[in-house]
Amino acid sequence: MSPMAAIRAATSAGARLLGVEDTLGTLRAGYAADLVLCAGDPLRDIGLLSAPEQIVLVAQQGVVRKLTLPERSGSCQT
């Protein structure tokens, strides 16, 4: 299974299987916002998603549960 197929199996396909694809499984307006960000590209290394030290943000239903984003040097201009 490719990394993208594994991520889909755990998200949109899992929600579809459980019959909750109308509120879970994808990032869309109005859906429950469960989100995991890792320090790297999980499509290149799916193992990043299983390494707690590589997980930098976890949001569950829109509430941030973990936030360990690295500090950035310099200024951010918008």
The first five atom37 places (N, CA, C, CB, O) and aatype in JSON, in Angstrom:
{
  "aatype": [12, 15, 14, 12, 0, 0, 9, 1, 0, 0, 16, 15, 0, 7, 0, 1, 10, 10, 7, 19, 6, 3, 16, 10, 7, 16, 10, 1, 0, 7, 18, 0, 0, 3, 10, 19, 10, 4, 0, 7, 3, 14, 10, 1, 3, 9, 7, 10, 10, 15, 0, 14, 6, 5, 9, 19, 10, 19, 0, 5, 5, 7, 19, 19, 1, 11, 10, 16, 10, 14, 6, 1, 15, 7, 15, 4, 5, 16],
  "atom_mask": [
    [1, 1, 1, 1, 1],
    [1, 1, 1, 1, 1],
    [1, 1, 1, 1, 1],
    [1, 1, 1, 1, 1],
    [1, 1, 1, 1, 1],
    [1, 1, 1, 1, 1],
    [1, 1, 1, 1, 1],
    [1, 1, 1, 1, 1],
    [1, 1, 1, 1, 1],
    [1, 1, 1, 1, 1],
    [1, 1, 1, 1, 1],
    [1, 1, 1, 1, 1],
    [1, 1, 1, 1, 1],
    [1, 1, 1, 0, 1],
    [1, 1, 1, 1, 1],
    [1, 1, 1, 1, 1],
    [1, 1, 1, 1, 1],
    [1, 1, 1, 1, 1],
    [1, 1, 1, 0, 1],
    [1, 1, 1, 1, 1],
    [1, 1, 1, 1, 1],
    [1, 1, 1, 1, 1],
    [1, 1, 1, 1, 1],
    [1, 1, 1, 1, 1],
    [1, 1, 1, 0, 1],
    [1, 1, 1, 1, 1],
    [1, 1, 1, 1, 1],
    [1, 1, 1, 1, 1],
    [1, 1, 1, 1, 1],
    [1, 1, 1, 0, 1],
    [1, 1, 1, 1, 1],
    [1, 1, 1, 1, 1],
    [1, 1, 1, 1, 1],
    [1, 1, 1, 1, 1],
    [1, 1, 1, 1, 1],
    [1, 1, 1, 1, 1],
    [1, 1, 1, 1, 1],
    [1, 1, 1, 1, 1],
    [1, 1, 1, 1, 1],
    [1, 1, 1, 0, 1],
    [1, 1, 1, 1, 1],
    [1, 1, 1, 1, 1],
    [1, 1, 1, 1, 1],
    [1, 1, 1, 1, 1],
    [1, 1, 1, 1, 1],
    [1, 1, 1, 1, 1],
    [1, 1, 1, 0, 1],
    [1, 1, 1, 1, 1],
    [1, 1, 1, 1, 1],
    [1, 1, 1, 1, 1],
    [1, 1, 1, 1, 1],
    [1, 1, 1, 1, 1],
    [1, 1, 1, 1, 1],
    [1, 1, 1, 1, 1],
    [1, 1, 1, 1, 1],
    [1, 1, 1, 1, 1],
    [1, 1, 1, 1, 1],
    [1, 1, 1, 1, 1],
    [1, 1, 1, 1, 1],
    [1, 1, 1, 1, 1],
    [1, 1, 1, 1, 1],
    [1, 1, 1, 0, 1],
    [1, 1, 1, 1, 1],
    [1, 1, 1, 1, 1],
    [1, 1, 1, 1, 1],
    [1, 1, 1, 1, 1],
    [1, 1, 1, 1, 1],
    [1, 1, 1, 1, 1],
    [1, 1, 1, 1, 1],
    [1, 1, 1, 1, 1],
    [1, 1, 1, 1, 1],
    [1, 1, 1, 1, 1],
    [1, 1, 1, 1, 1],
    [1, 1, 1, 0, 1],
    [1, 1, 1, 1, 1],
    [1, 1, 1, 1, 1],
    [1, 1, 1, 1, 1],
    [1, 1, 1, 1, 1]
  ],
  "atom_positions": [
    [[0.85, -1.17, 0.0], [0.0, 0.0, 0.0], [0.9, 1.24, 0.0], [-0.97, -0.01, 1.23], [1.87, 1.31, 0.76]],
    [[0.58, 2.19, -0.83], [1.36, 3.43, -0.89], [1.05, 4.28, 0.35], [1.05, 4.21, -2.19], [0.02, 4.09, 0.99]],
    [[1.93, 5.22, 0.68], [1.63, 6.11, 1.81], [0.3, 6.85, 1.64], [2.76, 7.11, 1.98], [-0.45, 6.97, 2.6]],
    [[0.0, 7.35, 0.44], [-1.26, 8.05, 0.22], [-2.45, 7.11, 0.41], [-1.3, 8.68, -1.19], [-3.47, 7.5, 0.99]],
    [[-2.33, 5.89, -0.05], [-3.42, 4.92, 0.13], [-3.62, 4.62, 1.62], [-3.11, 3.61, -0.64], [-4.76, 4.46, 2.06]],
    [[-2.54, 4.55, 2.38], [-2.65, 4.3, 3.82], [-3.34, 5.47, 4.52], [-1.27, 4.05, 4.43], [-4.17, 5.26, 5.4]],
    [[-2.98, 6.68, 4.14], [-3.6, 7.86, 4.74], [-5.08, 7.92, 4.39], [-2.89, 9.15, 4.28], [-5.92, 8.21, 5.25]],
    [[-5.4, 7.64, 3.15], [-6.83, 7.61, 2.75], [-7.59, 6.51, 3.48], [-6.96, 7.41, 1.24], [-8.74, 6.72, 3.87]],
    [[-6.97, 5.35, 3.66], [-7.63, 4.25, 4.37], [-7.96, 4.65, 5.8], [-6.75, 3.0, 4.36], [-8.98, 4.24, 6.35]],
    [[-7.08, 5.46, 6.41], [-7.29, 5.87, 7.8], [-8.21, 7.08, 7.93], [-5.97, 6.19, 8.43], [-8.65, 7.39, 9.04]],
    [[-8.51, 7.75, 6.83], [-9.31, 8.98, 6.91], [-10.6, 8.83, 6.11], [-8.5, 10.19, 6.39], [-11.61, 8.37, 6.65]],
    [[-10.59, 9.21, 4.86], [-11.83, 9.23, 4.08], [-12.44, 7.84, 3.88], [-11.58, 9.87, 2.74], [-13.66, 7.69, 3.96]],
    [[-11.62, 6.83, 3.62], [-12.17, 5.48, 3.44], [-12.71, 4.93, 4.76], [-11.09, 4.52, 2.88], [-13.74, 4.26, 4.77]],
    [[-12.01, 5.22, 5.86], [-12.5, 4.79, 7.17], [-13.82, 5.43, 7.53], [0.0, 0.0, 0.0], [-14.73, 4.77, 8.04]],
    [[-13.94, 6.72, 7.25], [-15.2, 7.43, 7.52], [-16.33, 6.87, 6.67], [-15.04, 8.93, 7.26], [-17.45, 6.71, 7.15]],
    [[-16.03, 6.57, 5.42], [-17.04, 6.0, 4.53], [-17.48, 4.63, 5.03], [-16.49, 5.89, 3.08], [-18.67, 4.32, 5.05]],
    [[-16.52, 3.8, 5.44], [-16.83, 2.47, 5.96], [-17.72, 2.54, 7.19], [-15.55, 1.73, 6.28], [-18.6, 1.69, 7.37]],
    [[-17.49, 3.54, 8.04], [-18.28, 3.69, 9.26], [-19.58, 4.47, 9.05], [-17.45, 4.39, 10.31], [-20.37, 4.61, 9.98]],
    [[-19.79, 4.96, 7.83], [-21.03, 5.67, 7.52], [-21.07, 7.08, 8.06], [0.0, 0.0, 0.0], [-22.16, 7.63, 8.27]],
    [[-19.91, 7.69, 8.3], [-19.88, 9.05, 8.83], [-19.15, 10.02, 7.89], [-19.21, 9.05, 10.21], [-18.64, 11.05, 8.32]],
    [[-19.1, 9.67, 6.62], [-18.37, 10.49, 5.66], [-19.0, 11.85, 5.43], [-18.27, 9.76, 4.35], [-18.4, 12.71, 4.78]],
    [[-20.21, 12.08, 5.95], [-20.85, 13.39, 5.81], [-20.37, 14.38, 6.87], [-22.36, 13.24, 5.89], [-20.72, 15.56, 6.8]],
    [[-19.56, 13.92, 7.85], [-19.03, 14.82, 8.87], [-17.56, 14.58, 9.2], [-19.85, 14.69, 10.13], [-16.93, 15.4, 9.87]],
    [[-17.0, 13.48, 8.74], [-15.62, 13.12, 9.06], [-14.88, 12.61, 7.83], [-15.59, 12.05, 10.16], [-15.5, 12.25, 6.82]],
    [[-13.57, 12.6, 7.92], [-12.76, 11.93, 6.91], [-12.05, 12.82, 5.93], [0.0, 0.0, 0.0], [-11.08, 12.39, 5.3]],
    [[-12.5, 14.04, 5.77], [-11.83, 15.0, 4.88], [-11.86, 16.38, 5.53], [-12.51, 15.04, 3.48], [-12.67, 16.65, 6.42]],
    [[-10.97, 17.24, 5.08], [-10.96, 18.62, 5.58], [-11.9, 19.46, 4.72], [-9.51, 19.22, 5.58], [-11.58, 19.79, 3.58]],
    [[-13.03, 19.78, 5.28], [-14.05, 20.59, 4.6], [-14.76, 21.47, 5.62], [-15.07, 19.69, 3.84], [-14.83, 21.13, 6.8]],
    [[-15.27, 22.58, 5.15], [-16.05, 23.45, 6.02], [-17.25, 22.68, 6.56], [-16.53, 24.72, 5.25], [-17.95, 21.99, 5.81]],
    [[-17.47, 22.79, 7.86], [-18.6, 22.13, 8.49], [-18.31, 20.73, 8.99], [0.0, 0.0, 0.0], [-19.13, 20.15, 9.71]],
    [[-17.16, 20.16, 8.64], [-16.79, 18.83, 9.11], [-16.04, 18.95, 10.43], [-15.93, 18.09, 8.06], [-15.48, 20.0, 10.73]],
    [[-16.02, 17.89, 11.22], [-15.24, 17.87, 12.46], [-13.77, 17.98, 12.08], [-15.52, 16.57, 13.3], [-13.27, 17.18, 11.28]],
    [[-13.07, 18.94, 12.64], [-11.69, 19.22, 12.24], [-10.71, 18.43, 13.09], [-11.4, 20.72, 12.36], [-10.19, 18.94, 14.09]],
    [[-10.46, 17.2, 12.7], [-9.4, 16.41, 13.31], [-8.21, 16.47, 12.37], [-9.86, 14.92, 13.57], [-8.34, 16.2, 11.18]],
    [[-7.06, 16.84, 12.9], [-5.91, 17.11, 12.06], [-4.63, 16.73, 12.79], [-5.87, 18.59, 11.65], [-4.48, 16.99, 13.98]],
    [[-3.71, 16.1, 12.05], [-2.38, 15.77, 12.57], [-1.36, 16.32, 11.59], [-2.21, 14.22, 12.77], [-1.43, 16.05, 10.39]],
    [[-0.4, 17.1, 12.1], [0.7, 17.59, 11.29], [1.99, 16.99, 11.8], [0.76, 19.14, 11.31], [2.23, 16.91, 13.01]],
    [[2.84, 16.57, 10.86], [4.13, 16.02, 11.27], [5.26, 16.86, 10.67], [4.26, 14.55, 10.84], [5.06, 17.62, 9.72]],
    [[6.44, 16.69, 11.25], [7.62, 17.45, 10.83], [8.29, 16.73, 9.66], [8.63, 17.64, 12.01], [9.35, 16.14, 9.82]],
    [[7.67, 16.78, 8.53], [8.21, 16.11, 7.36], [7.09, 15.72, 6.42], [0.0, 0.0, 0.0], [5.92, 16.05, 6.65]],
    [[7.44, 15.03, 5.37], [6.49, 14.64, 4.34], [6.12, 13.17, 4.5], [7.06, 14.91, 2.93], [6.92, 12.3, 4.16]],
    [[4.92, 12.88, 5.02], [4.53, 11.48, 5.22], [4.36, 10.71, 3.91], [3.25, 11.42, 6.01], [4.32, 9.48, 3.92]],
    [[4.27, 11.41, 2.8], [4.21, 10.7, 1.53], [5.57, 10.15, 1.13], [3.67, 11.62, 0.42], [5.66, 9.22, 0.34]],
    [[6.62, 10.73, 1.67], [7.98, 10.22, 1.44], [8.39, 9.23, 2.53], [8.99, 11.38, 1.39], [9.15, 8.29, 2.27]],
    [[7.89, 9.43, 3.76], [8.22, 8.57, 4.89], [7.01, 8.43, 5.79], [9.44, 9.13, 5.68], [6.81, 9.24, 6.7]],
    [[6.19, 7.41, 5.54], [4.96, 7.21, 6.29], [5.24, 6.97, 7.77], [4.17, 6.03, 5.71], [4.36, 7.18, 8.61]],
    [[6.45, 6.54, 8.11], [6.83, 6.3, 9.49], [6.78, 7.55, 10.36], [0.0, 0.0, 0.0], [6.7, 7.44, 11.58]],
    [[6.83, 8.72, 9.75], [6.73, 9.97, 10.51], [5.45, 10.02, 11.32], [6.8, 11.16, 9.57], [5.43, 10.58, 12.41]],
    [[4.39, 9.45, 10.78], [3.09, 9.51, 11.47], [3.02, 8.59, 12.68], [1.99, 9.16, 10.51], [2.1, 8.71, 13.49]],
    [[3.97, 7.68, 12.81], [3.97, 6.77, 13.97], [5.05, 7.15, 14.99], [4.18, 5.33, 13.51], [5.24, 6.44, 15.97]],
    [[5.74, 8.25, 14.77], [6.8, 8.7, 15.68], [6.31, 9.92, 16.45], [8.1, 9.03, 14.9], [6.24, 11.01, 15.89]],
    [[5.96, 9.76, 17.73], [5.41, 10.88, 18.51], [6.26, 12.14, 18.47], [5.23, 10.46, 19.93], [5.72, 13.25, 18.48]],
    [[7.58, 12.0, 18.42], [8.44, 13.18, 18.4], [8.36, 13.93, 17.07], [9.87, 12.77, 18.66], [8.79, 15.08, 17.0]],
    [[7.82, 13.31, 16.04], [7.66, 13.95, 14.74], [6.3, 14.62, 14.56], [7.87, 12.94, 13.65], [6.09, 15.38, 13.61]],
    [[5.37, 14.35, 15.48], [4.04, 14.95, 15.42], [4.11, 16.32, 16.08], [2.96, 14.04, 16.11], [4.39, 16.41, 17.28]],
    [[3.86, 17.37, 15.32], [4.02, 18.73, 15.84], [2.69, 19.42, 16.16], [4.79, 19.57, 14.84], [2.68, 20.43, 16.87]],
    [[1.59, 18.89, 15.65], [0.29, 19.49, 15.96], [-0.77, 18.41, 15.87], [-0.04, 20.66, 14.99], [-0.81, 17.62, 14.92]],
    [[-1.64, 18.38, 16.87], [-2.82, 17.52, 16.85], [-4.01, 18.39, 17.21], [-2.67, 16.29, 17.84], [-4.01, 19.04, 18.26]],
    [[-5.02, 18.41, 16.36], [-6.27, 19.11, 16.64], [-7.4, 18.1, 16.57], [-6.51, 20.31, 15.64], [-7.49, 17.32, 15.62]],
    [[-8.25, 18.12, 17.57], [-9.38, 17.19, 17.64], [-10.65, 18.02, 17.73], [-9.25, 16.21, 18.87], [-10.85, 18.78, 18.68]],
    [[-11.51, 17.87, 16.73], [-12.74, 18.65, 16.62], [-12.46, 20.13, 16.79], [-13.77, 18.18, 17.65], [-13.22, 20.85, 17.45]],
    [[-11.38, 20.59, 16.18], [-11.04, 22.0, 16.18], [-10.29, 22.49, 17.41], [0.0, 0.0, 0.0], [-9.91, 23.66, 17.47]],
    [[-10.07, 21.62, 18.4], [-9.35, 21.99, 19.62], [-7.92, 21.46, 19.52], [-10.06, 21.43, 20.9], [-7.71, 20.27, 19.3]],
    [[-6.94, 22.35, 19.69], [-5.54, 21.94, 19.62], [-5.2, 21.16, 20.88], [-4.6, 23.16, 19.46], [-5.34, 21.67, 22.0]],
    [[-4.74, 19.92, 20.7], [-4.38, 19.04, 21.81], [-2.87, 18.97, 22.01], [-4.93, 17.64, 21.59], [-2.39, 18.75, 23.12]],
    [[-2.12, 19.16, 20.93], [-0.65, 19.16, 21.0], [-0.15, 20.2, 20.03], [-0.06, 17.74, 20.69], [-0.63, 20.28, 18.9]],
    [[0.82, 20.99, 20.45], [1.42, 22.0, 19.58], [2.89, 22.13, 19.95], [0.68, 23.36, 19.7], [3.22, 22.7, 20.99]],
    [[3.75, 21.63, 19.11], [5.19, 21.71, 19.34], [5.89, 22.16, 18.06], [5.76, 20.35, 19.83], [6.94, 21.63, 17.7]],
    [[5.29, 23.13, 17.38], [5.9, 23.63, 16.15], [7.24, 24.28, 16.49], [4.97, 24.65, 15.43], [7.34, 24.99, 17.48]],
    [[8.26, 24.04, 15.66], [9.56, 24.67, 15.92], [9.49, 26.17, 15.72], [10.63, 24.07, 15.02], [8.73, 26.67, 14.9]],
    [[10.3, 26.88, 16.48], [10.4, 28.33, 16.34], [11.04, 28.65, 15.01], [11.22, 28.95, 17.51], [11.96, 27.95, 14.57]],
    [[10.58, 29.7, 14.36], [11.16, 30.14, 13.09], [11.92, 31.42, 13.34], [10.06, 30.34, 12.0], [11.47, 32.3, 14.08]],
    [[13.08, 31.53, 12.72], [13.84, 32.77, 12.83], [13.42, 33.72, 11.73], [15.37, 32.5, 12.77], [12.94, 33.29, 10.68]],
    [[13.59, 34.99, 11.96], [13.2, 35.99, 10.97], [11.76, 36.4, 11.15], [0.0, 0.0, 0.0], [11.07, 35.94, 12.06]],
    [[11.32, 37.27, 10.29], [9.95, 37.77, 10.39], [9.1, 37.18, 9.29], [9.92, 39.31, 10.33], [9.59, 36.77, 8.24]],
    [[7.83, 37.15, 9.56], [6.85, 36.65, 8.59], [6.07, 37.84, 8.08], [5.9, 35.58, 9.22], [5.45, 38.57, 8.86]],
    [[6.09, 38.04, 6.78], [5.34, 39.16, 6.2], [4.13, 38.63, 5.47], [6.23, 39.99, 5.26], [4.22, 37.63, 4.75]],
    [[3.02, 39.29, 5.63], [1.8, 38.88, 4.93], [1.39, 39.9, 3.92], [0.67, 38.64, 5.91], [0.39, 39.73, 3.23]]
  ]
}
